[in-house]
Amino acid sequence: MLMLMVENISSKKKYPSKEEKEDCQQQAILDCLLYWKSFDPSKSAQPNPFAYFTSLITNGIAKGWNSLHPENKKAKGAIFTSIDNNIYSI
């Protein structure tokens, strides 16, 4: 299910090459595997697991893109920007 979500979310973005798309997808899957235990519906503001994993996937794709293109982090009009060391946004 996570792989289907990653494929669906990553297909909405454009990548210069297939390899870069796969690298971003792999980073998103890795983040899901690393942080899946952190989801606690009783303590979460959003008790929906799909919303949690969607945000993990989106942040993982952004983290993968930023690792491939570190020069874009500070460029004006960057595709992905870093909020802090752990959270990324589009």
N, CA, C and O atoms as a GROMACS GRO file, in nm:
protein
  360
    1MET      N    1   0.082  -0.119   0.000
    1MET     CA    2   0.000   0.000   0.000
    1MET      C    3   0.087   0.126   0.000
    1MET      O    4   0.057   0.223  -0.070
    2LEU      N    5   0.194   0.124   0.080
    2LEU     CA    6   0.283   0.241   0.082
    2LEU      C    7   0.347   0.265  -0.053
    2LEU      O    8   0.363   0.380  -0.096
    3MET      N    9   0.384   0.159  -0.121
    3MET     CA   10   0.447   0.175  -0.252
    3MET      C   11   0.348   0.232  -0.353
    3MET      O   12   0.386   0.312  -0.439
    4LEU      N   13   0.222   0.193  -0.344
    4LEU     CA   14   0.120   0.250  -0.432
    4LEU      C   15   0.100   0.398  -0.402
    4LEU      O   16   0.085   0.479  -0.494
    5MET      N   17   0.100   0.434  -0.275
    5MET     CA   18   0.087   0.574  -0.238
    5MET      C   19   0.206   0.656  -0.289
    5MET      O   20   0.188   0.766  -0.340
    6VAL      N   21   0.327   0.601  -0.274
    6VAL     CA   22   0.448   0.670  -0.320
    6VAL      C   23   0.442   0.690  -0.471
    6VAL      O   24   0.473   0.798  -0.521
    7GLU      N   25   0.403   0.587  -0.544
    7GLU     CA   26   0.395   0.597  -0.690
    7GLU      C   27   0.292   0.702  -0.732
    7GLU      O   28   0.317   0.781  -0.822
    8ASN      N   29   0.177   0.702  -0.665
    8ASN     CA   30   0.072   0.796  -0.699
    8ASN      C   31   0.112   0.941  -0.668
    8ASN      O   32   0.091   1.030  -0.751
    9ILE      N   33   0.170   0.964  -0.552
    9ILE     CA   34   0.210   1.099  -0.513
    9ILE      C   35   0.325   1.150  -0.599
    9ILE      O   36   0.326   1.266  -0.639
   10SER      N   37   0.421   1.063  -0.629
   10SER     CA   38   0.537   1.107  -0.708
   10SER      C   39   0.502   1.127  -0.855
   10SER      O   40   0.572   1.200  -0.925
   11SER      N   41   0.395   1.066  -0.902
   11SER     CA   42   0.358   1.082  -1.043
   11SER      C   43   0.299   1.221  -1.071
   11SER      O   44   0.285   1.260  -1.186
   12LYS      N   45   0.265   1.295  -0.966
   12LYS     CA   46   0.208   1.428  -0.983
   12LYS      C   47   0.314   1.536  -1.000
   12LYS      O   48   0.283   1.653  -1.021
   13LYS      N   49   0.440   1.496  -0.989
   13LYS     CA   50   0.551   1.589  -1.004
   13LYS      C   51   0.632   1.552  -1.128
   13LYS      O   52   0.628   1.438  -1.173
   14LYS      N   53   0.705   1.647  -1.182
   14LYS     CA   54   0.789   1.622  -1.299
   14LYS      C   55   0.934   1.613  -1.257
   14LYS      O   56   0.981   1.691  -1.174
   15TYR      N   57   1.005   1.517  -1.314
   15TYR     CA   58   1.146   1.495  -1.282
   15TYR      C   59   1.227   1.498  -1.411
   15TYR      O   60   1.178   1.458  -1.516
   16PRO      N   61   1.352   1.546  -1.403
   16PRO     CA   62   1.435   1.551  -1.523
   16PRO      C   63   1.467   1.412  -1.581
   16PRO      O   64   1.482   1.398  -1.702
   17SER      N   65   1.476   1.312  -1.495
   17SER     CA   66   1.508   1.177  -1.543
   17SER      C   67   1.436   1.072  -1.458
   17SER      O   68   1.391   1.100  -1.347
   18LYS      N   69   1.427   0.954  -1.513
   18LYS     CA   70   1.363   0.843  -1.443
   18LYS      C   71   1.441   0.806  -1.317
   18LYS      O   72   1.382   0.769  -1.215
   19GLU      N   73   1.574   0.815  -1.325
   19GLU     CA   74   1.657   0.780  -1.209
   19GLU      C   75   1.634   0.875  -1.091
   19GLU      O   76   1.632   0.832  -0.976
   20GLU      N   77   1.616   1.003  -1.121
   20GLU     CA   78   1.590   1.099  -1.013
   20GLU      C   79   1.453   1.073  -0.950
   20GLU      O   80   1.438   1.087  -0.829
   21LYS      N   81   1.355   1.037  -1.030
   21LYS     CA   82   1.223   1.003  -0.977
   21LYS      C   83   1.233   0.882  -0.886
   21LYS      O   84   1.174   0.880  -0.778
   22GLU      N   85   1.307   0.780  -0.930
   22GLU     CA   86   1.323   0.659  -0.848
   22GLU      C   87   1.398   0.688  -0.719
   22GLU      O   88   1.365   0.632  -0.614
   23ASP      N   89   1.500   0.775  -0.724
   23ASP     CA   90   1.573   0.812  -0.602
   23ASP      C   91   1.481   0.882  -0.503
   23ASP      O   92   1.487   0.854  -0.383
   24CYS      N   93   1.397   0.972  -0.551
   24CYS     CA   94   1.302   1.041  -0.463
   24CYS      C   95   1.200   0.944  -0.405
   24CYS      O   96   1.164   0.954  -0.287
   25GLN      N   97   1.154   0.850  -0.485
   25GLN     CA   98   1.060   0.749  -0.437
   25GLN      C   99   1.125   0.661  -0.330
   25GLN      O  100   1.062   0.628  -0.230
   26GLN      N  101   1.250   0.623  -0.352
   26GLN     CA  102   1.320   0.540  -0.254
   26GLN      C  103   1.337   0.613  -0.122
   26GLN      O  104   1.325   0.552  -0.015
   27GLN      N  105   1.365   0.742  -0.127
   27GLN     CA  106   1.377   0.821  -0.004
   27GLN      C  107   1.244   0.826   0.070
   27GLN      O  108   1.240   0.818   0.192
   28ALA      N  109   1.134   0.839  -0.005
   28ALA     CA  110   1.001   0.843   0.056
   28ALA      C  111   0.968   0.710   0.123
   28ALA      O  112   0.913   0.708   0.233
   29ILE      N  113   1.001   0.599   0.058
   29ILE     CA  114   0.977   0.467   0.116
   29ILE      C  115   1.062   0.448   0.241
   29ILE      O  116   1.015   0.395   0.342
   30LEU      N  117   1.187   0.491   0.235
   30LEU     CA  118   1.276   0.481   0.351
   30LEU      C  119   1.220   0.560   0.469
   30LEU      O  120   1.220   0.510   0.582
   31ASP      N  121   1.172   0.681   0.444
   31ASP     CA  122   1.113   0.761   0.552
   31ASP      C  123   0.991   0.692   0.611
   31ASP      O  124   0.972   0.694   0.733
   32CYS      N  125   0.908   0.631   0.528
   32CYS     CA  126   0.791   0.558   0.579
   32CYS      C  127   0.833   0.444   0.668
   32CYS      O  128   0.772   0.420   0.773
   33LEU      N  129   0.938   0.372   0.627
   33LEU     CA  130   0.985   0.259   0.707
   33LEU      C  131   1.051   0.304   0.838
   33LEU      O  132   1.042   0.235   0.940
   34LEU      N  133   1.116   0.420   0.834
   34LEU     CA  134   1.182   0.470   0.954
   34LEU      C  135   1.084   0.527   1.056
   34LEU      O  136   1.105   0.514   1.176
   35TYR      N  137   0.976   0.591   1.008
   35TYR     CA  138   0.889   0.667   1.098
   35TYR      C  139   0.748   0.610   1.115
   35TYR      O  140   0.663   0.676   1.174
   36TRP      N  141   0.722   0.489   1.065
   36TRP     CA  142   0.586   0.435   1.077
   36TRP      C  143   0.547   0.410   1.222
   36TRP      O  144   0.429   0.420   1.256
   37LYS      N  145   0.642   0.379   1.307
   37LYS     CA  146   0.611   0.354   1.448
   37LYS      C  147   0.573   0.482   1.523
   37LYS      O  148   0.513   0.475   1.630
   38SER      N  149   0.607   0.596   1.469
   38SER     CA  150   0.579   0.723   1.537
   38SER      C  151   0.432   0.762   1.531
   38SER      O  152   0.388   0.850   1.605
   39PHE      N  153   0.354   0.697   1.445
   39PHE     CA  154   0.212   0.732   1.434
   39PHE      C  155   0.136   0.675   1.553
   39PHE      O  156   0.135   0.554   1.576
   40ASP      N  157   0.071   0.764   1.628
   40ASP     CA  158  -0.014   0.725   1.741
   40ASP      C  159  -0.145   0.801   1.727
   40ASP      O  160  -0.150   0.921   1.754
   41PRO      N  161  -0.253   0.732   1.686
   41PRO     CA  162  -0.379   0.803   1.663
   41PRO      C  163  -0.436   0.871   1.787
   41PRO      O  164  -0.508   0.970   1.775
   42SER      N  165  -0.404   0.820   1.905
   42SER     CA  166  -0.459   0.882   2.026
   42SER      C  167  -0.389   1.014   2.060
   42SER      O  168  -0.449   1.100   2.125
   43LYS      N  169  -0.264   1.031   2.016
   43LYS     CA  170  -0.189   1.152   2.047
   43LYS      C  171  -0.177   1.246   1.928
   43LYS      O  172  -0.130   1.359   1.942
   44SER      N  173  -0.219   1.200   1.812
   44SER     CA  174  -0.203   1.279   1.691
   44SER      C  175  -0.318   1.377   1.672
   44SER      O  176  -0.433   1.348   1.705
   45ALA      N  177  -0.284   1.494   1.619
   45ALA     CA  178  -0.387   1.592   1.587
   45ALA      C  179  -0.472   1.543   1.469
   45ALA      O  180  -0.589   1.578   1.457
   46GLN      N  181  -0.412   1.461   1.383
   46GLN     CA  182  -0.481   1.402   1.269
   46GLN      C  183  -0.478   1.251   1.286
   46GLN      O  184  -0.377   1.188   1.256
   47PRO      N  185  -0.588   1.190   1.335
   47PRO     CA  186  -0.587   1.046   1.362
   47PRO      C  187  -0.597   0.959   1.238
   47PRO      O  188  -0.606   0.836   1.249
   48ASN      N  189  -0.597   1.019   1.120
   48ASN     CA  190  -0.608   0.946   0.996
   48ASN      C  191  -0.470   0.896   0.952
   48ASN      O  192  -0.382   0.978   0.926
   49PRO      N  193  -0.447   0.764   0.944
   49PRO     CA  194  -0.314   0.715   0.906
   49PRO      C  195  -0.276   0.752   0.762
   49PRO      O  196  -0.158   0.770   0.733
   50PHE      N  197  -0.374   0.764   0.672
   50PHE     CA  198  -0.342   0.799   0.535
   50PHE      C  199  -0.288   0.941   0.525
   50PHE      O  200  -0.198   0.968   0.445
   51ALA      N  201  -0.340   1.031   0.605
   51ALA     CA  202  -0.288   1.167   0.607
   51ALA      C  203  -0.145   1.169   0.661
   51ALA      O  204  -0.060   1.242   0.610
   52TYR      N  205  -0.119   1.090   0.763
   52TYR     CA  206   0.015   1.081   0.822
   52TYR      C  207   0.115   1.029   0.718
   52TYR      O  208   0.222   1.087   0.700
   53PHE      N  209   0.080   0.919   0.652
   53PHE     CA  210   0.172   0.861   0.555
   53PHE      C  211   0.184   0.947   0.430
   53PHE      O  212   0.290   0.948   0.367
   54THR      N  213   0.080   1.018   0.393
   54THR     CA  214   0.090   1.109   0.279
   54THR      C  215   0.190   1.220   0.309
   54THR      O  216   0.269   1.257   0.223
   55SER      N  217   0.186   1.273   0.430
   55SER     CA  218   0.282   1.377   0.465
   55SER      C  219   0.424   1.320   0.474
   55SER      O  220   0.520   1.387   0.435
   56LEU      N  221   0.438   1.198   0.525
   56LEU     CA  222   0.571   1.135   0.527
   56LEU      C  223   0.624   1.117   0.386
   56LEU      O  224   0.742   1.144   0.360
   57ILE      N  225   0.540   1.072   0.295
   57ILE     CA  226   0.581   1.050   0.157
   57ILE      C  227   0.618   1.181   0.089
   57ILE      O  228   0.720   1.190   0.022
   58THR      N  229   0.535   1.282   0.107
   58THR     CA  230   0.564   1.412   0.046
   58THR      C  231   0.694   1.470   0.099
   58THR      O  232   0.775   1.522   0.022
   59ASN      N  233   0.715   1.461   0.228
   59ASN     CA  234   0.840   1.510   0.288
   59ASN      C  235   0.959   1.426   0.243
   59ASN      O  236   1.067   1.480   0.221
   60GLY      N  237   0.940   1.295   0.228
   60GLY     CA  238   1.047   1.208   0.180
   60GLY      C  239   1.087   1.238   0.038
   60GLY      O  240   1.205   1.239   0.005
   61ILE      N  241   0.988   1.265  -0.049
   61ILE     CA  242   1.018   1.302  -0.186
   61ILE      C  243   1.095   1.434  -0.190
   61ILE      O  244   1.191   1.448  -0.266
   62ALA      N  245   1.054   1.529  -0.108
   62ALA     CA  246   1.124   1.658  -0.101
   62ALA      C  247   1.266   1.640  -0.049
   62ALA      O  248   1.359   1.703  -0.099
   63LYS      N  249   1.283   1.554   0.051
   63LYS     CA  250   1.416   1.529   0.105
   63LYS      C  251   1.506   1.465  -0.001
   63LYS      O  252   1.623   1.500  -0.012
   64GLY      N  253   1.450   1.372  -0.078
   64GLY     CA  254   1.527   1.310  -0.186
   64GLY      C  255   1.565   1.411  -0.292
   64GLY      O  256   1.678   1.409  -0.342
   65TRP      N  257   1.472   1.500  -0.329
   65TRP     CA  258   1.501   1.602  -0.430
   65TRP      C  259   1.610   1.697  -0.380
   65TRP      O  260   1.701   1.732  -0.455
   66ASN      N  261   1.600   1.739  -0.255
   66ASN     CA  262   1.699   1.831  -0.199
   66ASN      C  263   1.837   1.765  -0.188
   66ASN      O  264   1.939   1.834  -0.200
   67SER      N  265   1.842   1.635  -0.165
   67SER     CA  266   1.973   1.569  -0.160
   67SER      C  267   2.033   1.557  -0.300
   67SER      O  268   2.155   1.559  -0.315
   68LEU      N  269   1.948   1.546  -0.403
   68LEU     CA  270   1.998   1.540  -0.540
   68LEU      C  271   2.035   1.678  -0.594
   68LEU      O  272   2.126   1.690  -0.677
   69HIS      N  273   1.966   1.782  -0.548
   69HIS     CA  274   1.986   1.918  -0.598
   69HIS      C  275   2.003   2.016  -0.482
   69HIS      O  276   1.915   2.098  -0.456
   70PRO      N  277   2.115   2.008  -0.412
   70PRO     CA  278   2.133   2.098  -0.296
   70PRO      C  279   2.144   2.245  -0.336
   70PRO      O  280   2.118   2.333  -0.254
   71GLU      N  281   2.182   2.272  -0.459
   71GLU     CA  282   2.192   2.412  -0.502
   71GLU      C  283   2.056   2.479  -0.512
   71GLU      O  284   2.049   2.602  -0.507
   72ASN      N  285   1.949   2.403  -0.526
   72ASN     CA  286   1.815   2.460  -0.538
   72ASN      C  287   1.755   2.503  -0.404
   72ASN      O  288   1.655   2.574  -0.402
   73LYS      N  289   1.814   2.461  -0.295
   73LYS     CA  290   1.759   2.496  -0.164
   73LYS      C  291   1.756   2.647  -0.141
   73LYS      O  292   1.661   2.700  -0.083
   74LYS      N  293   1.861   2.715  -0.187
   74LYS     CA  294   1.871   2.858  -0.162
   74LYS      C  295   1.833   2.941  -0.284
   74LYS      O  296   1.828   3.064  -0.277
   75ALA      N  297   1.807   2.874  -0.395
   75ALA     CA  298   1.773   2.947  -0.517
   75ALA      C  299   1.630   2.999  -0.510
   75ALA      O  300   1.543   2.938  -0.449
   76LYS      N  301   1.609   3.112  -0.572
   76LYS     CA  302   1.476   3.169  -0.576
   76LYS      C  303   1.388   3.081  -0.665
   76LYS      O  304   1.428   3.044  -0.776
   77GLY      N  305   1.270   3.047  -0.616
   77GLY     CA  306   1.179   2.963  -0.693
   77GLY      C  307   1.216   2.816  -0.688
   77GLY      O  308   1.185   2.742  -0.782
   78ALA      N  309   1.281   2.771  -0.581
   78ALA     CA  310   1.317   2.630  -0.570
   78ALA      C  311   1.192   2.544  -0.561
   78ALA      O  312   1.090   2.586  -0.507
   79ILE      N  313   1.202   2.425  -0.615
   79ILE     CA  314   1.087   2.334  -0.615
   79ILE      C  315   1.054   2.290  -0.472
   79ILE      O  316   0.937   2.291  -0.432
   80PHE      N  317   1.156   2.253  -0.397
   80PHE     CA  318   1.137   2.211  -0.259
   80PHE      C  319   1.224   2.300  -0.171
   80PHE      O  320   1.338   2.329  -0.205
   81THR      N  321   1.169   2.344  -0.059
   81THR     CA  322   1.247   2.426   0.033
   81THR      C  323   1.250   2.360   0.169
   81THR      O  324   1.154   2.294   0.209
   82SER      N  325   1.357   2.378   0.239
   82SER     CA  326   1.375   2.318   0.371
   82SER      C  327   1.324   2.413   0.479
   82SER      O  328   1.360   2.531   0.482
   83ILE      N  329   1.239   2.361   0.567
   83ILE     CA  330   1.191   2.439   0.680
   83ILE      C  331   1.292   2.428   0.794
   83ILE      O  332   1.332   2.529   0.853
   84ASP      N  333   1.333   2.308   0.825
   84ASP     CA  334   1.441   2.284   0.920
   84ASP      C  335   1.510   2.154   0.878
   84ASP      O  336   1.490   2.108   0.765
   85ASN      N  337   1.590   2.096   0.963
   85ASN     CA  338   1.667   1.979   0.924
   85ASN      C  339   1.582   1.854   0.902
   85ASN      O  340   1.628   1.760   0.837
   86ASN      N  341   1.460   1.848   0.954
   86ASN     CA  342   1.380   1.727   0.947
   86ASN      C  343   1.254   1.739   0.864
   86ASN      O  344   1.203   1.636   0.819
   87ILE      N  345   1.203   1.856   0.842
   87ILE     CA  346   1.075   1.873   0.775
   87ILE      C  347   1.095   1.948   0.644
   87ILE      O  348   1.166   2.049   0.640
   88TYR      N  349   1.033   1.898   0.539
   88TYR     CA  350   1.044   1.959   0.407
   88TYR      C  351   0.906   1.990   0.355
   88TYR      O  352   0.810   1.921   0.390
   89SER      N  353   0.895   2.091   0.272
   89SER     CA  354   0.766   2.125   0.214
   89SER      C  355   0.782   2.156   0.068
   89SER      O  356   0.893   2.181   0.019
   90ILE      N  357   0.672   2.155  -0.001
   90ILE     CA  358   0.673   2.181  -0.145
   90ILE      C  359   0.632   2.324  -0.168
   90ILE      O  360   0.626   2.369  -0.283
   0.00000   0.00000   0.00000
